[in-house]
């Protein structure tokens, strides 16, 4: 129970930090305030999921991060996906997974175009 309360307080502090960002800070990040708030709220494993799914499509982490705006879009899309269970099953299979196994992935088209 204590860990849950601590996590909520940490989350509240993160949102307060987002509120304190200046326009210049947001410009440096290349994101809007709403985007930053959305990232604070999304599950912490999203960057790892995106990288792992990209690897299934033959992409490296460096390749998907090369275009900052496109990478932010990948993270945002993944962070709002409702198919986390299907994603976990595909990712848990590791190297046995293929792009055809990820038809549910909302980032599939972006991965295919980048590959």
N, C-alpha and C positions, 0 to 999 in steps of 0.2 A: 504494500500500500504506500509506503514511504517513497519508493522509487517512482511510482505513478505521480505522486504529488510533486516530487522533485522535477520530473519531466515536464509537467504542466507549468511550473514556475520558470524553468529554463526556456520553454516555448514562449511564454509571455515576455520574457526578457529579450528574446530574439526579435519578436514583433515590435517591441519598443525601440530596439536598435534600428530596425527598418524605418520606423517613423522619424528617426533623427537623421537619416541620410539626407544630404543636401542634393540639389539638382546636379551639381558637379560630381558628387559621389556616384549618382545614378548614371550619369553620362560616362564616367570612367568604367563602370560595370557594363555599360551597353545594354541596360535593362530599365524598364519602367518600375515604379514603386509597386504596382500591382503584380508584376512578374516576380519581383524579389519576395513579396509577401507570399505569393503562391509557392515559391521554392521553399520558404521556411515551413510551410504547412505540409508539403509533400513528404512521403516516406523517405528516410535517409538512404535507403538502398537504391534509389533511382539511378544515380550515375553508374553504379556497378551493373545494374540490370541493362542499361543502354549499351554499355561497353560489351557486356557478354552477348547480348542479342546481335550487336553489330558484328561481332566476331563470327557468329553463325553465318552471316552474309558475306564473310571474307574481308571485313574491314578491321583495321587496328584502331585503338583508342586515339592515336595521333591523327589518323585520317578523319575520324568523326569530330575531333576537336579543332581541326584546321580552320573551319568556317565557324566563327564564334556564334553568329546569329543562327545558323542552321543547328548548331549543337544545342543552343538554348531551346530551340523549337523541339528537338528530339527529347530533351529532358522534360519539358513542359507536357508534351504529348504522353510520354511514359508515366509521368506523375499523376495524370488524370485518367489513366486507363482503368477500366473495370474488369479486365481479364488477368489480374495478377496471378490467379491460380493456374491458368493455362500457361502463362509466362514461366512460372516457377517450374512446372512440369517439363517444359522444353529446356530451360536452362539447367535443370538438374541432370538431364541426360548428357550434358557436356558436348564432347566432340561427336557424339552419335546424332546430334540434332542437325537438321538441314533447313534451309530457308522455307521449303514447302511445309515444314512442321509449324511454322509461325504465321500462317495465314491470318490469324486473329490480330496480329501485331499492327497497331495503328501507325507505326514507323516503318513498316515493311517497304512501302513505296520509296521512301527517302533512302533507306538502306540499299535497295536495289539500284536506284539511280546513282548513288555514290560509288557502288561497287564496280 
